[in-house]
């Protein structure tokens, strides 16, 4: 954690965990601890495409972790091809954006796989 304190002035972060099938919902809960140290972060790109272990709990934990990013202005989330995500998980993630007062741009890639369980459109 000490090394993250050294990054408190970081303004932009790109994190790609594409096809990282070892990440679970409980693992995403740890992001909150890391995000708390990034007090100046304004732009965040997260690529979690094709992470097959992601569930609704993972999205809920991700959303809770984002709450620590009080300076965040832009977020780009690639959440494509998630077979275990439902409307409930996406709803909890989208609700977390409402608590980020400085956020003015959201880009979400929610491309579906053939066996996706997402039924609702969130930004129409």
N, CA, C and O atoms as a GROMACS GRO file, in nm:
protein
  496
    1UNK      N    1   0.082  -0.120   0.000
    1UNK     CA    2   0.000   0.000   0.000
    1UNK      C    3   0.086   0.126   0.000
    1UNK      O    4   0.044   0.230  -0.052
    2UNK      N    5   0.204   0.119   0.056
    2UNK     CA    6   0.292   0.236   0.061
    2UNK      C    7   0.321   0.288  -0.080
    2UNK      O    8   0.324   0.410  -0.101
    3UNK      N    9   0.342   0.200  -0.175
    3UNK     CA   10   0.374   0.243  -0.311
    3UNK      C   11   0.259   0.321  -0.373
    3UNK      O   12   0.283   0.410  -0.455
    4UNK      N   13   0.135   0.291  -0.338
    4UNK     CA   14   0.021   0.365  -0.391
    4UNK      C   15   0.014   0.506  -0.336
    4UNK      O   16  -0.032   0.597  -0.404
    5UNK      N   17   0.059   0.524  -0.214
    5UNK     CA   18   0.060   0.660  -0.159
    5UNK      C   19   0.149   0.751  -0.242
    5UNK      O   20   0.125   0.871  -0.252
    6UNK      N   21   0.251   0.692  -0.303
    6UNK     CA   22   0.340   0.769  -0.390
    6UNK      C   23   0.271   0.809  -0.519
    6UNK      O   24   0.322   0.895  -0.591
    7UNK      N   25   0.158   0.750  -0.550
    7UNK     CA   26   0.084   0.781  -0.672
    7UNK      C   27  -0.035   0.873  -0.649
    7UNK      O   28  -0.123   0.884  -0.734
    8UNK      N   29  -0.038   0.939  -0.536
    8UNK     CA   30  -0.155   1.022  -0.503
    8UNK      C   31  -0.175   1.136  -0.602
    8UNK      O   32  -0.286   1.190  -0.611
    9UNK      N   33  -0.072   1.175  -0.676
    9UNK     CA   34  -0.087   1.283  -0.774
    9UNK      C   35  -0.119   1.231  -0.914
    9UNK      O   36  -0.132   1.309  -1.008
   10UNK      N   37  -0.133   1.099  -0.929
   10UNK     CA   38  -0.167   1.039  -1.059
   10UNK      C   39  -0.303   1.091  -1.106
   10UNK      O   40  -0.400   1.090  -1.030
   11UNK      N   41  -0.310   1.136  -1.232
   11UNK     CA   42  -0.435   1.192  -1.284
   11UNK      C   43  -0.504   1.100  -1.384
   11UNK      O   44  -0.625   1.108  -1.401
   12UNK      N   45  -0.429   1.012  -1.451
   12UNK     CA   46  -0.485   0.921  -1.551
   12UNK      C   47  -0.434   0.780  -1.525
   12UNK      O   48  -0.316   0.759  -1.497
   13UNK      N   49  -0.526   0.683  -1.534
   13UNK     CA   50  -0.489   0.543  -1.512
   13UNK      C   51  -0.560   0.456  -1.615
   13UNK      O   52  -0.681   0.465  -1.633
   14UNK      N   53  -0.483   0.371  -1.681
   14UNK     CA   54  -0.536   0.271  -1.773
   14UNK      C   55  -0.497   0.135  -1.717
   14UNK      O   56  -0.378   0.105  -1.702
   15UNK      N   57  -0.596   0.052  -1.687
   15UNK     CA   58  -0.572  -0.080  -1.632
   15UNK      C   59  -0.644  -0.182  -1.720
   15UNK      O   60  -0.766  -0.180  -1.730
   16UNK      N   61  -0.568  -0.270  -1.782
   16UNK     CA   62  -0.627  -0.372  -1.868
   16UNK      C   63  -0.607  -0.509  -1.807
   16UNK      O   64  -0.494  -0.556  -1.790
   17UNK      N   65  -0.718  -0.573  -1.775
   17UNK     CA   66  -0.718  -0.709  -1.722
   17UNK      C   67  -0.800  -0.799  -1.814
   17UNK      O   68  -0.868  -0.891  -1.769
   18UNK      N   69  -0.793  -0.770  -1.942
   18UNK     CA   70  -0.868  -0.844  -2.043
   18UNK      C   71  -0.835  -0.994  -2.034
   18UNK      O   72  -0.719  -1.034  -2.030
   19UNK      N   73  -0.941  -1.074  -2.031
   19UNK     CA   74  -0.931  -1.220  -2.026
   19UNK      C   75  -0.858  -1.272  -1.902
   19UNK      O   76  -0.800  -1.380  -1.904
   20UNK      N   77  -0.862  -1.196  -1.797
   20UNK     CA   78  -0.800  -1.238  -1.671
   20UNK      C   79  -0.904  -1.316  -1.592
   20UNK      O   80  -0.982  -1.257  -1.516
   21UNK      N   81  -0.906  -1.444  -1.608
   21UNK     CA   82  -1.011  -1.527  -1.552
   21UNK      C   83  -0.990  -1.562  -1.404
   21UNK      O   84  -1.066  -1.641  -1.348
   22UNK      N   85  -0.889  -1.505  -1.342
   22UNK     CA   86  -0.866  -1.530  -1.201
   22UNK      C   87  -0.928  -1.423  -1.112
   22UNK      O   88  -0.928  -1.437  -0.990
   23UNK      N   89  -0.981  -1.316  -1.171
   23UNK     CA   90  -1.041  -1.208  -1.093
   23UNK      C   91  -1.185  -1.243  -1.060
   23UNK      O   92  -1.264  -1.276  -1.147
   24UNK      N   93  -1.216  -1.235  -0.932
   24UNK     CA   94  -1.352  -1.265  -0.885
   24UNK      C   95  -1.412  -1.140  -0.822
   24UNK      O   96  -1.346  -1.038  -0.809
   25UNK      N   97  -1.538  -1.150  -0.784
   25UNK     CA   98  -1.606  -1.038  -0.720
   25UNK      C   99  -1.540  -0.997  -0.590
   25UNK      O  100  -1.528  -0.878  -0.562
   26UNK      N  101  -1.498  -1.093  -0.512
   26UNK     CA  102  -1.433  -1.057  -0.385
   26UNK      C  103  -1.297  -0.993  -0.411
   26UNK      O  104  -1.254  -0.909  -0.333
   27UNK      N  105  -1.231  -1.032  -0.518
   27UNK     CA  106  -1.105  -0.968  -0.553
   27UNK      C  107  -1.124  -0.822  -0.590
   27UNK      O  108  -1.038  -0.738  -0.561
   28UNK      N  109  -1.236  -0.791  -0.654
   28UNK     CA  110  -1.264  -0.652  -0.690
   28UNK      C  111  -1.293  -0.566  -0.568
   28UNK      O  112  -1.278  -0.444  -0.573
   29UNK      N  113  -1.334  -0.628  -0.458
   29UNK     CA  114  -1.358  -0.552  -0.336
   29UNK      C  115  -1.231  -0.485  -0.288
   29UNK      O  116  -1.236  -0.381  -0.223
   30UNK      N  117  -1.117  -0.543  -0.319
   30UNK     CA  118  -0.988  -0.485  -0.278
   30UNK      C  119  -0.956  -0.357  -0.353
   30UNK      O  120  -0.872  -0.279  -0.308
   31UNK      N  121  -1.020  -0.333  -0.466
   31UNK     CA  122  -0.992  -0.211  -0.542
   31UNK      C  123  -1.019  -0.086  -0.460
   31UNK      O  124  -0.952   0.016  -0.477
   32UNK      N  125  -1.115  -0.093  -0.371
   32UNK     CA  126  -1.147   0.025  -0.289
   32UNK      C  127  -1.023   0.072  -0.213
   32UNK      O  128  -0.997   0.192  -0.205
   33UNK      N  129  -0.948  -0.021  -0.158
   33UNK     CA  130  -0.827   0.015  -0.084
   33UNK      C  131  -0.726   0.086  -0.173
   33UNK      O  132  -0.664   0.183  -0.132
   34UNK      N  133  -0.711   0.037  -0.294
   34UNK     CA  134  -0.616   0.098  -0.387
   34UNK      C  135  -0.666   0.232  -0.438
   34UNK      O  136  -0.589   0.328  -0.448
   35UNK      N  137  -0.795   0.239  -0.470
   35UNK     CA  138  -0.851   0.363  -0.521
   35UNK      C  139  -0.845   0.476  -0.418
   35UNK      O  140  -0.833   0.592  -0.456
   36UNK      N  141  -0.854   0.445  -0.291
   36UNK     CA  142  -0.850   0.548  -0.187
   36UNK      C  143  -0.721   0.628  -0.192
   36UNK      O  144  -0.720   0.746  -0.155
   37UNK      N  145  -0.613   0.568  -0.238
   37UNK     CA  146  -0.484   0.636  -0.245
   37UNK      C  147  -0.473   0.728  -0.367
   37UNK      O  148  -0.386   0.815  -0.372
   38UNK      N  149  -0.560   0.710  -0.464
   38UNK     CA  150  -0.553   0.787  -0.590
   38UNK      C  151  -0.641   0.911  -0.581
   38UNK      O  152  -0.739   0.924  -0.655
   39UNK      N  153  -0.607   1.000  -0.493
   39UNK     CA  154  -0.692   1.114  -0.461
   39UNK      C  155  -0.702   1.217  -0.573
   39UNK      O  156  -0.795   1.298  -0.573
   40UNK      N  157  -0.609   1.217  -0.669
   40UNK     CA  158  -0.612   1.315  -0.778
   40UNK      C  159  -0.658   1.256  -0.910
   40UNK      O  160  -0.656   1.326  -1.012
   41UNK      N  161  -0.698   1.130  -0.911
   41UNK     CA  162  -0.733   1.063  -1.036
   41UNK      C  163  -0.854   1.129  -1.102
   41UNK      O  164  -0.960   1.142  -1.040
   42UNK      N  165  -0.838   1.171  -1.227
   42UNK     CA  166  -0.944   1.236  -1.302
   42UNK      C  167  -0.999   1.149  -1.414
   42UNK      O  168  -1.116   1.162  -1.451
   43UNK      N  169  -0.916   1.062  -1.469
   43UNK     CA  170  -0.956   0.981  -1.584
   43UNK      C  171  -0.915   0.836  -1.559
   43UNK      O  172  -0.799   0.807  -1.532
   44UNK      N  173  -1.014   0.745  -1.569
   44UNK     CA  174  -0.989   0.605  -1.542
   44UNK      C  175  -1.042   0.520  -1.657
   44UNK      O  176  -1.157   0.535  -1.699
   45UNK      N  177  -0.957   0.432  -1.708
   45UNK     CA  178  -0.997   0.333  -1.808
   45UNK      C  179  -0.972   0.196  -1.749
   45UNK      O  180  -0.860   0.163  -1.710
   46UNK      N  181  -1.077   0.115  -1.744
   46UNK     CA  182  -1.068  -0.022  -1.695
   46UNK      C  183  -1.116  -0.116  -1.804
   46UNK      O  184  -1.228  -0.102  -1.854
   47UNK      N  185  -1.033  -0.210  -1.840
   47UNK     CA  186  -1.068  -0.309  -1.941
   47UNK      C  187  -1.078  -0.445  -1.872
   47UNK      O  188  -0.977  -0.506  -1.837
   48UNK      N  189  -1.201  -0.490  -1.854
   48UNK     CA  190  -1.227  -0.620  -1.793
   48UNK      C  191  -1.295  -0.714  -1.893
   48UNK      O  192  -1.371  -0.802  -1.853
   49UNK      N  193  -1.269  -0.696  -2.020
   49UNK     CA  194  -1.335  -0.777  -2.122
   49UNK      C  195  -1.306  -0.925  -2.109
   49UNK      O  196  -1.193  -0.967  -2.086
   50UNK      N  197  -1.410  -1.003  -2.123
   50UNK     CA  198  -1.402  -1.148  -2.124
   50UNK      C  199  -1.344  -1.207  -1.996
   50UNK      O  200  -1.275  -1.309  -2.001
   51UNK      N  201  -1.370  -1.146  -1.884
   51UNK     CA  202  -1.331  -1.202  -1.755
   51UNK      C  203  -1.445  -1.294  -1.709
   51UNK      O  204  -1.544  -1.246  -1.653
   52UNK      N  205  -1.430  -1.421  -1.731
   52UNK     CA  206  -1.541  -1.514  -1.715
   52UNK      C  207  -1.585  -1.535  -1.571
   52UNK      O  208  -1.695  -1.585  -1.549
   53UNK      N  209  -1.504  -1.499  -1.473
   53UNK     CA  210  -1.541  -1.518  -1.333
   53UNK      C  211  -1.620  -1.400  -1.276
   53UNK      O  212  -1.668  -1.406  -1.163
   54UNK      N  213  -1.634  -1.294  -1.354
   54UNK     CA  214  -1.709  -1.176  -1.308
   54UNK      C  215  -1.854  -1.213  -1.287
   54UNK      O  216  -1.914  -1.283  -1.368
   55UNK      N  217  -1.911  -1.166  -1.178
   55UNK     CA  218  -2.052  -1.186  -1.148
   55UNK      C  219  -2.112  -1.052  -1.107
   55UNK      O  220  -2.045  -0.949  -1.108
   56UNK      N  221  -2.239  -1.055  -1.071
   56UNK     CA  222  -2.304  -0.933  -1.022
   56UNK      C  223  -2.234  -0.879  -0.898
   56UNK      O  224  -2.223  -0.758  -0.882
   57UNK      N  225  -2.186  -0.966  -0.812
   57UNK     CA  226  -2.112  -0.922  -0.693
   57UNK      C  227  -1.986  -0.845  -0.733
   57UNK      O  228  -1.951  -0.747  -0.668
   58UNK      N  229  -1.920  -0.889  -0.838
   58UNK     CA  230  -1.802  -0.819  -0.887
   58UNK      C  231  -1.834  -0.676  -0.930
   58UNK      O  232  -1.760  -0.583  -0.898
   59UNK      N  233  -1.945  -0.658  -1.002
   59UNK     CA  234  -1.984  -0.523  -1.044
   59UNK      C  235  -2.023  -0.437  -0.926
   59UNK      O  236  -1.993  -0.318  -0.922
   60UNK      N  237  -2.091  -0.497  -0.830
   60UNK     CA  238  -2.127  -0.423  -0.708
   60UNK      C  239  -2.001  -0.377  -0.636
   60UNK      O  240  -1.992  -0.262  -0.593
   61UNK      N  241  -1.904  -0.466  -0.621
   61UNK     CA  242  -1.779  -0.431  -0.554
   61UNK      C  243  -1.700  -0.326  -0.633
   61UNK      O  244  -1.639  -0.238  -0.574
   62UNK      N  245  -1.702  -0.337  -0.765
   62UNK     CA  246  -1.635  -0.237  -0.848
   62UNK      C  247  -1.698  -0.100  -0.826
   62UNK      O  248  -1.628  -0.001  -0.807
   63UNK      N  249  -1.831  -0.095  -0.828
   63UNK     CA  250  -1.900   0.031  -0.805
   63UNK      C  251  -1.869   0.092  -0.669
   63UNK      O  252  -1.850   0.212  -0.657
   64UNK      N  253  -1.864   0.009  -0.567
   64UNK     CA  254  -1.831   0.057  -0.434
   64UNK      C  255  -1.688   0.109  -0.430
   64UNK      O  256  -1.660   0.209  -0.363
   65UNK      N  257  -1.597   0.044  -0.500
   65UNK     CA  258  -1.460   0.090  -0.507
   65UNK      C  259  -1.447   0.224  -0.576
   65UNK      O  260  -1.364   0.307  -0.537
   66UNK      N  261  -1.527   0.245  -0.679
   66UNK     CA  262  -1.523   0.372  -0.752
   66UNK      C  263  -1.562   0.491  -0.664
   66UNK      O  264  -1.523   0.604  -0.692
   67UNK      N  265  -1.638   0.466  -0.558
   67UNK     CA  266  -1.682   0.574  -0.470
   67UNK      C  267  -1.565   0.649  -0.407
   67UNK      O  268  -1.580   0.765  -0.369
   68UNK      N  269  -1.449   0.586  -0.396
   68UNK     CA  270  -1.332   0.649  -0.338
   68UNK      C  271  -1.267   0.751  -0.431
   68UNK      O  272  -1.185   0.831  -0.388
   69UNK      N  273  -1.304   0.749  -0.558
   69UNK     CA  274  -1.241   0.836  -0.658
   69UNK      C  275  -1.318   0.967  -0.669
   69UNK      O  276  -1.388   0.990  -0.768
   70UNK      N  277  -1.307   1.049  -0.570
   70UNK     CA  278  -1.388   1.171  -0.561
   70UNK      C  279  -1.349   1.277  -0.664
   70UNK      O  280  -1.428   1.369  -0.688
   71UNK      N  281  -1.231   1.269  -0.725
   71UNK     CA  282  -1.190   1.366  -0.828
   71UNK      C  283  -1.216   1.316  -0.969
   71UNK      O  284  -1.186   1.385  -1.066
   72UNK      N  285  -1.273   1.197  -0.981
   72UNK     CA  286  -1.292   1.134  -1.112
   72UNK      C  287  -1.386   1.216  -1.200
   72UNK      O  288  -1.497   1.251  -1.158
   73UNK      N  289  -1.341   1.246  -1.322
   73UNK     CA  290  -1.421   1.321  -1.418
   73UNK      C  291  -1.465   1.236  -1.536
   73UNK      O  292  -1.573   1.257  -1.592
   74UNK      N  293  -1.382   1.139  -1.574
   74UNK     CA  294  -1.413   1.053  -1.688
   74UNK      C  295  -1.385   0.909  -1.652
   74UNK      O  296  -1.286   0.878  -1.584
   75UNK      N  297  -1.474   0.820  -1.698
   75UNK     CA  298  -1.451   0.677  -1.678
   75UNK      C  299  -1.486   0.604  -1.805
   75UNK      O  300  -1.588   0.630  -1.869
   76UNK      N  301  -1.400   0.512  -1.841
   76UNK     CA  302  -1.419   0.429  -1.959
   76UNK      C  303  -1.410   0.284  -1.912
   76UNK      O  304  -1.303   0.237  -1.873
   77UNK      N  305  -1.522   0.213  -1.916
   77UNK     CA  306  -1.528   0.074  -1.869
   77UNK      C  307  -1.559  -0.018  -1.985
   77UNK      O  308  -1.661  -0.003  -2.052
   78UNK      N  309  -1.472  -0.114  -2.007
   78UNK     CA  310  -1.495  -0.217  -2.107
   78UNK      C  311  -1.536  -0.343  -2.032
   78UNK      O  312  -1.452  -0.410  -1.971
   79UNK      N  313  -1.663  -0.374  -2.038
   79UNK     CA  314  -1.720  -0.488  -1.967
   79UNK      C  315  -1.789  -0.580  -2.067
   79UNK      O  316  -1.904  -0.619  -2.047
   80UNK      N  317  -1.720  -0.616  -2.172
   80UNK     CA  318  -1.784  -0.692  -2.278
   80UNK      C  319  -1.765  -0.843  -2.259
   80UNK      O  320  -1.666  -0.891  -2.203
   81UNK      N  321  -1.864  -0.914  -2.307
   81UNK     CA  322  -1.865  -1.060  -2.308
   81UNK      C  323  -1.855  -1.119  -2.167
   81UNK      O  324  -1.766  -1.197  -2.137
   82UNK      N  325  -1.949  -1.079  -2.084
   82UNK     CA  326  -1.958  -1.128  -1.947
   82UNK      C  327  -2.078  -1.221  -1.935
   82UNK      O  328  -2.190  -1.171  -1.920
   83UNK      N  329  -2.061  -1.350  -1.941
   83UNK     CA  330  -2.175  -1.440  -1.940
   83UNK      C  331  -2.247  -1.450  -1.807
   83UNK      O  332  -2.362  -1.495  -1.803
   84UNK      N  333  -2.184  -1.408  -1.697
   84UNK     CA  334  -2.244  -1.426  -1.563
   84UNK      C  335  -2.298  -1.296  -1.503
   84UNK      O  336  -2.323  -1.290  -1.383
   85UNK      N  337  -2.316  -1.194  -1.585
   85UNK     CA  338  -2.366  -1.065  -1.537
   85UNK      C  339  -2.515  -1.053  -1.574
   85UNK      O  340  -2.556  -1.090  -1.683
   86UNK      N  341  -2.593  -1.001  -1.479
   86UNK     CA  342  -2.736  -0.979  -1.502
   86UNK      C  343  -2.768  -0.831  -1.488
   86UNK      O  344  -2.680  -0.749  -1.458
   87UNK      N  345  -2.893  -0.798  -1.509
   87UNK     CA  346  -2.939  -0.660  -1.492
   87UNK      C  347  -2.910  -0.608  -1.352
   87UNK      O  348  -2.877  -0.491  -1.335
   88UNK      N  349  -2.923  -0.693  -1.252
   88UNK     CA  350  -2.900  -0.652  -1.114
   88UNK      C  351  -2.758  -0.599  -1.093
   88UNK      O  352  -2.739  -0.496  -1.029
   89UNK      N  353  -2.660  -0.669  -1.147
   89UNK     CA  354  -2.521  -0.624  -1.134
   89UNK      C  355  -2.496  -0.493  -1.204
   89UNK      O  356  -2.430  -0.405  -1.150
   90UNK      N  357  -2.548  -0.480  -1.326
   90UNK     CA  358  -2.531  -0.354  -1.400
   90UNK      C  359  -2.601  -0.239  -1.330
   90UNK      O  360  -2.551  -0.127  -1.327
   91UNK      N  361  -2.718  -0.266  -1.273
   91UNK     CA  362  -2.791  -0.162  -1.202
   91UNK      C  363  -2.710  -0.110  -1.083
   91UNK      O  364  -2.705   0.011  -1.061
   92UNK      N  365  -2.647  -0.198  -1.008
   92UNK     CA  366  -2.568  -0.152  -0.893
   92UNK      C  367  -2.447  -0.071  -0.938
   92UNK      O  368  -2.409   0.025  -0.871
   93UNK      N  369  -2.386  -0.108  -1.051
   93UNK     CA  370  -2.273  -0.031  -1.103
   93UNK      C  371  -2.318   0.108  -1.148
   93UNK      O  372  -2.255   0.208  -1.114
   94UNK      N  373  -2.426   0.113  -1.224
   94UNK     CA  374  -2.476   0.241  -1.274
   94UNK      C  375  -2.516   0.333  -1.159
   94UNK      O  376  -2.493   0.454  -1.165
   95UNK      N  377  -2.576   0.278  -1.055
   95UNK     CA  378  -2.614   0.359  -0.938
   95UNK      C  379  -2.492   0.421  -0.871
   95UNK      O  380  -2.501   0.532  -0.817
   96UNK      N  381  -2.379   0.353  -0.874
   96UNK     CA  382  -2.259   0.407  -0.810
   96UNK      C  383  -2.210   0.534  -0.880
   96UNK      O  384  -2.148   0.619  -0.817
   97UNK      N  385  -2.238   0.548  -1.009
   97UNK     CA  386  -2.197   0.668  -1.081
   97UNK      C  387  -2.267   0.793  -1.028
   97UNK      O  388  -2.211   0.903  -1.035
   98UNK      N  389  -2.386   0.778  -0.976
   98UNK     CA  390  -2.462   0.892  -0.928
   98UNK      C  391  -2.396   0.962  -0.810
   98UNK      O  392  -2.423   1.079  -0.785
   99UNK      N  393  -2.311   0.892  -0.738
   99UNK     CA  394  -2.246   0.949  -0.620
   99UNK      C  395  -2.112   1.014  -0.652
   99UNK      O  396  -2.044   1.062  -0.562
  100UNK      N  397  -2.074   1.016  -0.777
  100UNK     CA  398  -1.948   1.078  -0.818
  100UNK      C  399  -1.978   1.215  -0.877
  100UNK      O  400  -2.000   1.228  -0.997
  101UNK      N  401  -1.979   1.316  -0.792
  101UNK     CA  402  -2.024   1.450  -0.829
  101UNK      C  403  -1.942   1.516  -0.938
  101UNK      O  404  -1.995   1.598  -1.012
  102UNK      N  405  -1.813   1.485  -0.950
  102UNK     CA  406  -1.730   1.549  -1.051
  102UNK      C  407  -1.730   1.474  -1.184
  102UNK      O  408  -1.670   1.520  -1.281
  103UNK      N  409  -1.795   1.359  -1.190
  103UNK     CA  410  -1.798   1.277  -1.311
  103UNK      C  411  -1.886   1.343  -1.417
  103UNK      O  412  -2.003   1.372  -1.392
  104UNK      N  413  -1.830   1.366  -1.537
  104UNK     CA  414  -1.910   1.424  -1.644
  104UNK      C  415  -1.909   1.340  -1.772
  104UNK      O  416  -1.985   1.370  -1.864
  105UNK      N  417  -1.826   1.236  -1.780
  105UNK     CA  418  -1.824   1.153  -1.899
  105UNK      C  419  -1.811   1.007  -1.859
  105UNK      O  420  -1.721   0.968  -1.784
  106UNK      N  421  -1.904   0.926  -1.910
  106UNK     CA  422  -1.905   0.782  -1.886
  106UNK      C  423  -1.910   0.712  -2.020
  106UNK      O  424  -1.996   0.741  -2.103
  107UNK      N  425  -1.816   0.621  -2.043
  107UNK     CA  426  -1.819   0.538  -2.162
  107UNK      C  427  -1.821   0.393  -2.116
  107UNK      O  428  -1.731   0.348  -2.045
  108UNK      N  429  -1.923   0.321  -2.156
  108UNK     CA  430  -1.936   0.180  -2.121
  108UNK      C  431  -1.944   0.095  -2.246
  108UNK      O  432  -2.021   0.125  -2.337
  109UNK      N  433  -1.866  -0.009  -2.250
  109UNK     CA  434  -1.878  -0.110  -2.354
  109UNK      C  435  -1.943  -0.230  -2.288
  109UNK      O  436  -1.879  -0.301  -2.210
  110UNK      N  437  -2.070  -0.252  -2.318
  110UNK     CA  438  -2.146  -0.363  -2.260
  110UNK      C  439  -2.186  -0.463  -2.367
  110UNK      O  440  -2.294  -0.522  -2.361
  111UNK      N  441  -2.099  -0.482  -2.465
  111UNK     CA  442  -2.130  -0.577  -2.571
  111UNK      C  443  -2.162  -0.712  -2.510
  111UNK      O  444  -2.097  -0.756  -2.415
  112UNK      N  445  -2.261  -0.777  -2.566
  112UNK     CA  446  -2.310  -0.903  -2.508
  112UNK      C  447  -2.257  -1.024  -2.583
  112UNK      O  448  -2.229  -1.019  -2.702
  113UNK      N  449  -2.243  -1.130  -2.508
  113UNK     CA  450  -2.216  -1.258  -2.572
  113UNK      C  451  -2.350  -1.324  -2.603
  113UNK      O  452  -2.455  -1.275  -2.560
  114UNK      N  453  -2.348  -1.431  -2.676
  114UNK     CA  454  -2.472  -1.499  -2.713
  114UNK      C  455  -2.549  -1.550  -2.592
  114UNK      O  456  -2.672  -1.558  -2.596
  115UNK      N  457  -2.478  -1.586  -2.486
  115UNK     CA  458  -2.546  -1.640  -2.368
  115UNK      C  459  -2.562  -1.536  -2.257
  115UNK      O  460  -2.581  -1.571  -2.141
  116UNK      N  461  -2.554  -1.409  -2.293
  116UNK     CA  462  -2.567  -1.303  -2.194
  116UNK      C  463  -2.704  -1.305  -2.126
  116UNK      O  464  -2.804  -1.342  -2.187
  117UNK      N  465  -2.706  -1.264  -2.000
  117UNK     CA  466  -2.832  -1.259  -1.926
  117UNK      C  467  -2.876  -1.114  -1.902
  117UNK      O  468  -2.963  -1.089  -1.819
  118UNK      N  469  -2.818  -1.021  -1.975
  118UNK     CA  470  -2.855  -0.881  -1.963
  118UNK      C  471  -2.978  -0.856  -2.049
  118UNK      O  472  -2.978  -0.887  -2.168
  119UNK      N  473  -3.080  -0.801  -1.990
  119UNK     CA  474  -3.206  -0.780  -2.061
  119UNK      C  475  -3.241  -0.633  -2.079
  119UNK      O  476  -3.318  -0.599  -2.169
  120UNK      N  477  -3.187  -0.548  -1.997
  120UNK     CA  478  -3.228  -0.409  -1.991
  120UNK      C  479  -3.123  -0.317  -2.052
  120UNK      O  480  -3.003  -0.343  -2.042
  121UNK      N  481  -3.168  -0.211  -2.113
  121UNK     CA  482  -3.077  -0.108  -2.163
  121UNK      C  483  -3.069   0.002  -2.059
  121UNK      O  484  -3.172   0.048  -2.009
  122UNK      N  485  -2.947   0.046  -2.024
  122UNK     CA  486  -2.929   0.141  -1.915
  122UNK      C  487  -2.912   0.285  -1.958
  122UNK      O  488  -2.927   0.375  -1.876
  123UNK      N  489  -2.881   0.309  -2.084
  123UNK     CA  490  -2.850   0.445  -2.126
  123UNK      C  491  -2.927   0.487  -2.250
  123UNK      O  492  -2.882   0.575  -2.323
  124UNK      N  493  -3.041   0.426  -2.275
  124UNK     CA  494  -3.121   0.466  -2.391
  124UNK      C  495  -3.196   0.593  -2.364
  124UNK      O  496  -3.269   0.641  -2.451
   0.00000   0.00000   0.00000
